[in-house]
Amino acid sequence: MAIRCQEATLAAFSLLGSSLAVPLADKLMSLSPDARDLLKRATPAAPRFVVYDDAWVSPLPNPQELKGYNVYALSFYKTSGPSDMAKAQRTSYLDEYNKAGISVIVSAFGETDAPTSSGTNAVAIADKIPSWVKEYGLHGVDVDYEDFNAFDSSAATAEPWLISLTQQLRKKLPQGEYILSHAPVAPWFSPNMWHGGGYLQVHKSVGNLIDWYNIQFYNQKEYTTCEGLLHKSSSSYPESSLFQISANGVELDKLVIGKPAKQSDANNGYMTTGTLAGCVSEAHSSGWDAGVMVWEYPDAPSSWITSVRGSTF
């Protein structure tokens, strides 16, 4: 039987937070065709070090401020269209990201969007997003689906919607040319808890089309020790730690560990950079190398990811 992931707590403080209602397209309006072409390149191999940006940051951070990351996610493209980012940026910055080996992607939906519950057609929205990605020369899309009502519903509408969305996105954004990642909350990988099979069913159906998962290991009053994060989650969300998810059939190199940069960036689940670095080292010694995701810039500058990577990466 499906359960609610700490209900309002999980929903209110999920990965990608506030809505600033500033057109995301304005970030990229000044792009020349040459600069857009420069941004397009093959999907980065593991490890992936991903930082989200939904803050009022203008202009875009200098690539030196993102040193240590290789994926920069602009938030969000919602069912109503692109939003939430600060205004016009200089083409030279995006050119510099490319030279620095940083892929620029757009994150879709976020915690204020409920695409399944609102009746949004998965195929139709999956046609719109890639057109926008290509128009502005981005590297791909991250699916930050946080429609908790749909996921919890006995109607089991969330999983088929995500499967259709992913299939259509990949038709429009060929594998190897464009990134397609998902950002599920960790409990959605728990087996036998979701009417539609949860993210294990999504992975079974379209996991071959998804490059990696930016897993939200926070906001569930879990995953605050290396044991809980890596090896054994509690009975509240069984088998949702890193290696348990892998044991249930998801490739280990697709499981990116996601954490908030500061305590204020999440309700719970925060780890200091030193503690997280120790967990990263421990996971790596057991064969994991997928990488780390953080919410959000500017709370997670280059110094944050440098500390977390430590001597492991």
GUZA-428830 format. One line per 5 residues: for each residue x, z, y of C-alpha. Coordinates in Angstrom, 2 decimals, padded with zeros to 5 digits, m for minus. Each point is the difference from the previous one (the first is absolute). Layout:
// GUZA-428830
X,Z,Y ~ ...
***
This chain:
// GUZA-428830
000.00,000.00,000.00 ~ 001.28,m000.91,003.45 ~ 001.04,002.76,002.40 ~ 000.58,000.18,003.73 ~ 003.67,000.27,001.06
m000.37,003.18,002.03 ~ m002.83,m001.86,001.74 ~ 000.35,000.22,003.78 ~ 003.59,001.21,m000.18 ~ 001.26,m003.02,m001.88
m002.09,m002.44,002.01 ~ 000.88,001.48,003.37 ~ 003.72,000.22,m000.55 ~ 000.76,m002.96,m002.24 ~ 002.97,m002.25,000.46
m000.88,m001.88,003.12 ~ m001.70,001.91,002.69 ~ m001.33,m000.56,003.45 ~ m001.75,m003.01,001.52 ~ 001.28,m000.94,003.44
m002.11,m003.17,000.35 ~ 002.82,m002.05,001.48 ~ 000.18,m003.59,m001.34 ~ 002.76,m000.34,m002.57 ~ 000.19,m003.72,000.76
001.33,000.87,003.46 ~ 003.16,001.30,m001.68 ~ 000.80,m003.50,m001.15 ~ m001.55,m002.31,002.60 ~ 003.35,m001.11,001.41
001.41,m001.19,m003.32 ~ 001.45,m003.50,000.01 ~ m000.31,m002.22,m003.11 ~ 003.73,000.44,m000.66 ~ m000.29,003.78,000.11
m002.98,m000.10,m002.35 ~ 001.96,m002.11,m002.45 ~ 002.88,002.46,000.17 ~ m002.27,002.82,m001.11 ~ m001.06,m001.70,m003.23
002.25,000.67,m002.99 ~ m000.15,001.14,m003.58 ~ m001.45,003.35,m001.05 ~ 002.68,002.72,000.08 ~ 001.06,001.43,m003.35
000.03,003.73,m000.68 ~ 000.82,002.36,001.55 ~ m002.54,m000.37,002.81 ~ 000.16,002.33,002.97 ~ m003.28,m000.35,001.85
m001.02,001.43,003.37 ~ m003.48,m000.31,001.50 ~ m000.70,m000.23,003.72 ~ m003.42,000.81,001.41 ~ 001.25,001.82,003.09
m000.10,m001.13,003.61 ~ 003.53,m001.36,m000.04 ~ 000.81,m002.79,002.43 ~ 002.17,m001.95,m000.28 ~ 000.64,m000.14,m003.73
002.86,002.26,m001.12 ~ 003.44,m001.50,000.17 ~ 001.24,m000.92,m003.51 ~ 002.76,002.59,000.37 ~ m002.73,002.63,000.27
m001.27,m001.18,m003.41 ~ 003.41,m000.14,m001.68 ~ m000.40,001.01,m003.63 ~ m003.47,m001.54,m000.36 ~ m000.63,m003.48,m001.34
m003.78,m000.22,000.51 ~ m001.84,000.71,003.26 ~ m003.80,000.15,m000.26 ~ m002.15,m000.61,003.07 ~ m003.41,001.67,m000.18
m002.79,m001.16,m000.27 ~ m001.89,m003.14,m000.82 ~ m003.53,001.33,m000.41 ~ m003.24,m001.62,m001.14 ~ m000.72,m000.55,003.70
003.37,m001.68,000.53 ~ 003.50,001.09,001.12 ~ 000.23,003.22,002.01 ~ 001.90,003.20,000.71 ~ 003.34,m001.24,001.32
001.62,m000.05,003.42 ~ 000.19,m003.15,002.08 ~ 002.25,m003.05,000.31 ~ 003.43,000.14,m001.56 ~ 003.09,m002.11,000.47
000.72,m002.75,m002.48 ~ 003.64,001.03,m000.08 ~ m000.94,003.30,m001.68 ~ m001.60,m001.75,m002.95 ~ 002.97,m002.31,m000.25
002.21,003.10,m000.10 ~ m002.12,001.55,m002.77 ~ 000.56,m003.10,m002.06 ~ 003.75,000.13,000.58 ~ 000.00,003.71,m000.90
m001.78,m000.69,m003.30 ~ m003.26,001.72,001.00 ~ m003.23,m001.58,m001.24 ~ m002.95,000.32,002.38 ~ m003.42,000.29,m001.65
m003.50,000.97,001.08 ~ m001.92,002.85,m001.61 ~ m003.67,m000.68,m000.63 ~ m002.97,002.38,000.42 ~ 001.26,003.62,000.27
m001.95,003.26,m000.10 ~ m002.56,m000.94,002.64 ~ m001.09,m003.15,m001.85 ~ m002.36,m000.03,m003.00 ~ m000.14,m003.67,m001.00
m001.87,000.36,m003.29 ~ m002.57,002.49,001.27 ~ m000.61,m002.10,003.11 ~ m000.76,m003.08,m002.08 ~ 003.04,m002.04,001.00
000.52,m002.95,m002.31 ~ 003.38,000.40,m001.70 ~ 000.72,m003.72,m000.29 ~ m001.02,m000.73,003.60 ~ 002.22,002.70,001.51
002.81,m001.06,m002.36 ~ m000.21,m003.46,001.54 ~ 000.20,001.30,003.57 ~ 002.97,002.34,m000.35 ~ 002.46,m002.57,m001.43
m000.95,m002.49,002.71 ~ 000.94,002.59,002.60 ~ 003.21,000.90,m001.86 ~ 001.05,m003.64,m000.05 ~ m001.00,m000.58,003.61
002.34,002.75,001.16 ~ 002.74,m000.63,m002.55 ~ m000.12,003.36,m001.77 ~ 001.38,000.72,m003.47 ~ m003.20,001.13,m001.65
m002.73,002.62,m000.39 ~ m000.27,003.62,m001.07 ~ m003.46,001.03,m001.28 ~ m000.69,003.53,001.25 ~ m003.44,000.37,m001.56
m001.56,003.39,000.74 ~ m003.70,m000.52,m000.72 ~ m000.45,003.34,m001.75 ~ m003.77,m000.22,m000.30 ~ 000.29,m003.27,m001.90
002.76,001.35,m002.22 ~ m001.96,003.14,m000.81 ~ m003.30,m001.80,m000.59 ~ m001.52,m000.25,m003.46 ~ m000.72,m003.64,000.88
003.73,m000.70,m000.51 ~ 000.15,m002.54,002.82 ~ 003.50,000.74,001.32 ~ 002.10,m001.34,m002.86 ~ m001.72,m003.42,m000.32
000.18,m000.37,003.79 ~ 003.73,000.74,000.02 ~ 000.59,m002.36,m002.90 ~ m001.81,m002.88,001.73 ~ 001.80,000.73,003.26
003.40,000.01,m001.68 ~ m000.64,m003.22,m001.91 ~ m001.03,m001.83,003.17 ~ 002.81,001.41,002.10 ~ 002.52,m001.18,m002.57
m001.55,m003.48,m000.08 ~ 000.62,m000.23,003.72 ~ 003.35,001.81,000.03 ~ 002.12,m001.32,m002.87 ~ 002.05,002.48,m001.98
003.68,m000.04,000.89 ~ m000.75,m001.39,003.46 ~ m002.19,002.81,001.31 ~ m000.20,003.73,m000.62 ~ m003.21,001.43,m001.44
000.10,003.79,m000.38 ~ m002.71,002.65,m000.40 ~ m000.02,003.58,001.34 ~ m002.28,002.08,m002.26 ~ m000.25,003.77,000.02
001.73,001.42,m003.07 ~ m003.11,001.55,m001.62 ~ m001.52,m003.46,m000.38 ~ 002.50,m000.56,m002.82 ~ m001.34,002.95,m001.99
m001.55,m001.32,m003.24 ~ m003.59,000.69,m001.06 ~ m001.06,001.26,003.44 ~ m001.49,m003.06,001.68 ~ m003.11,m001.87,m001.03
001.71,m003.36,000.48 ~ 003.31,001.02,m001.55 ~ 001.81,000.72,003.26 ~ 003.27,m001.61,000.93 ~ 001.05,m000.20,m003.63
m002.80,m002.56,m000.41 ~ 001.04,m001.79,003.18 ~ 003.55,m000.17,m001.31 ~ m001.13,m001.17,m003.43 ~ m001.98,m002.83,001.59
002.25,m001.14,002.87 ~ 003.16,002.10,m000.12 ~ 002.02,m003.13,m000.71 ~ m001.05,m001.28,003.44 ~ 001.00,003.19,001.85
003.66,000.38,000.98 ~ m000.03,003.79,000.24 ~ m002.13,003.08,000.79 ~ 000.66,002.21,003.05 ~ m001.47,003.09,m001.62
m001.36,002.76,002.23 ~ 001.40,003.12,m001.63 ~ m001.60,002.37,002.49 ~ m003.30,001.38,001.34 ~ m001.13,001.22,m003.41
001.68,003.44,000.09 ~ 002.39,m001.43,m002.58 ~ 003.42,m001.60,m000.37 ~ 001.91,002.60,002.04 ~ 002.71,000.62,m002.61
002.14,m002.43,m001.94 ~ m001.72,001.11,m003.20 ~ m003.47,m000.78,001.35 ~ 001.05,m003.16,001.80 ~ 002.04,m001.50,m002.83
m000.93,001.49,m003.35 ~ m003.27,001.89,m000.31 ~ m002.89,000.17,002.45 ~ m002.60,002.76,m000.19 ~ m003.24,m000.06,m001.96
m001.85,m000.90,003.21 ~ 001.47,m003.51,m000.12 ~ 001.54,m000.30,m003.46 ~ 002.71,m002.53,m000.78 ~ 000.41,m001.07,003.63
003.68,000.88,000.49 ~ 002.56,m002.78,000.22 ~ 001.17,m000.13,m003.60 ~ m003.48,000.73,m001.37 ~ m001.37,m003.03,001.84
002.80,m002.06,m001.51 ~ m000.75,001.38,m003.47 ~ m003.55,m001.26,000.41 ~ 001.14,m003.58,000.36 ~ 001.10,m000.61,003.59
003.53,m001.37,000.37 ~ 002.32,002.70,001.33 ~ 001.68,m002.34,002.48 ~ m003.38,m000.58,001.68 ~ m000.60,003.68,000.76
001.20,000.75,003.54 ~ m000.14,003.70,000.94 ~ m002.01,000.52,003.18 ~ 000.30,003.07,002.23 ~ m000.81,001.01,003.60
002.87,000.25,002.45 ~ m001.15,003.31,001.48 ~ m002.45,002.74,m000.93 ~ m002.22,m001.21,002.84 ~ m000.21,m003.46,m001.57
m002.04,001.30,m002.95 ~ m002.14,002.94,m000.96 ~ 002.24,000.99,m002.91 ~ 002.56,m001.39,m002.41 ~ 002.83,m000.03,002.53
003.58,000.42,m001.20 ~ 003.11,000.52,002.08 ~ 002.42,m002.90,m000.10 ~ 002.43,002.14,m001.99 ~ m002.55,000.86,m002.67
m001.26,m003.56,m000.20 ~ 003.56,m001.31,m000.24 ~ 000.55,002.29,m002.98 ~ m003.13,m001.37,m001.70 ~ 001.10,m003.57,000.74
003.39,000.70,m001.57 ~ m001.61,001.61,m003.05 ~ m002.39,m002.93,m000.49 ~ 002.82,m002.50,000.39 ~ 002.03,001.77,m002.69
m002.95,m000.58,m002.34 ~ m000.12,m003.74,000.63 ~ m002.27,m000.31,003.06 ~ 001.10,m002.13,002.96 ~ m003.24,m001.19,001.65
000.61,001.59,003.41 ~ m001.70,002.20,002.58 ~ m002.88,m000.48,002.43 ~ m000.68,002.13,003.08 ~ m002.87,000.48,002.41
000.93,m000.56,002.84 ~ 002.30,m001.31,002.73 ~ 001.13,001.39,002.47 ~ m000.04,003.29,m001.93 ~ 002.16,m001.65,m002.65
002.90,m001.72,001.80 ~ 003.17,m001.21,m001.67 ~ 001.30,003.55,m000.35 ~ m003.01,000.95,m002.17 ~ 000.50,m002.72,m002.61
003.78,000.44,000.11 ~ m000.46,003.65,m000.98 ~ m002.51,m000.80,m002.75 ~ 002.16,m002.76,m001.48 ~ 003.00,002.32,000.08
002.72,m001.09,m002.41 ~ m002.55,m001.42,m002.47 ~ m000.56,m003.32,001.78
***
